Amino acid sequence: MDHLKTQGISLPKLGLGTFRMQGDACRAAVESALSIGYRHLDTAEMYANEEPIGSAVASSRVPRDELHVTTKVWHENLAPDAIRRAFDASLKKLRLDHVDLYLVHWPSKAANWGAVFETLMKLKEEGRTRAIGVANFTTALLKVAVEDIKAPIACNQVEYHAMLDQSKVLGYLQAKSIPLVAYCPLAQGRIASDPVLAEIGARHGATAAQVALKWLLDQDGVAAIPKASRRESQQANLDALKITLDDSDRKKIAALSKDRRCVNPGFAPAWD
C-alpha cells in the first residue's frame, strides 16, 4: 500500500469510507476491512458511527501505530469550546488516546477561522491529534487557512472521481504539497455502469469501478476513501491497486463528462 507523507503523518492512499454505515453493520464492515489489510479508516462526528468503529478497532488488535484514523468536527461546532467538546466526544467513542487526522468537516460563514485553527493546532500540540486538515474547502478558503493563517493543513477532503472536474482545487493543493483525499471516488455507484470505464476494465480483467479507483490513486498527492460494506467490495478496491493504466486509458477517462457532482454543497453556506 502506497502512503502520502504530509505534516508528519503517513497517510495510506486507499482507505475505508464509512458514511451511512451504522451500528453492528458498521462494526462488521470495519472488522472485515482491517482483517484484509486496510489501515486507513475515515469517520466523522456527523456519521454517528464512531462507537462501532472504536469497537471494531479495539477487537482487531491491529497495532495502533499501524492504523490511521481520521474524524471530523461538524460545521455547527466550530467555536473553540465546541470544537474541544466535539473532539473529546469523538475520542471517547473511538476508544483512542489520539486520532491521526482531525478535519473541519464543512466550512461555515459563522466561523472565526483564526480561532478555529488555533484550537485545532493546540489539539495537535497536545498530541491528541497527529495532524489537522479540512474537508470541502474551496481554493479561496484554502488560501485563508494556508496562506493567511498559515495553519499546517495535512489534507483537503473533497468529492472527486472520474466524472467530476476538481482540477482547480487539485492544482492548488499540489502546488502546496497538500494531499487531496477523494470521497465518493466511485460517484456513489454511477461509475459502475459507465461504458467507457467498463471497456477499459475489460481489457485489464477489471471492473469499471476498479479502473476509476486506480485512475485516482495514480495521481500525485491523491488518496481515496471508497465506502465498502461487503468484504467482496473491500477486496475489489484493494485489487484495483494491481491495475496498470496506460496513456490511452487515461485519455479516454479524461474525455468523460466531468460535471457529475453527487454531494450537493449548497447547504454549506461558505461554498463558492
Salt bridges, closest charged atoms under 4 A:
GLU31 OE2 - ARG27 NE 2.81
ASP42 OD2 - LYS72 NZ 2.67
GLU66 OE1 - ARG39 NE 3.82
ASP88 OD1 - ARG128 NH2 2.83
ASP97 OD1 - HIS98 ND1 2.71
ASP100 OD2 - ARG64 NH2 2.87
ASP100 OD1 - ARG130 NH1 3.09
GLU118 OE2 - LYS122 NZ 3.63
GLU126 OE2 - ARG84 NH2 2.62
GLU147 OE2 - LYS176 NZ 3.82
GLU159 OE2 - HIS161 NE2 2.88
GLU199 OE2 - ARG203 NE 3.77
GLU199 OE1 - LYS252 NZ 3.39
ASP218 OD1 - LYS214 NZ 2.74
ASP218 OD2 - ARG250 NH1 3.93
GLU232 OE1 - ARG230 NH1 3.33
ASP239 OD1 - LYS242 NZ 3.28
ASP247 OD1 - ARG250 NH2 3.13
ASP249 OD1 - ARG203 NH2 2.23
ASP249 OD2 - HIS204 NE2 2.77
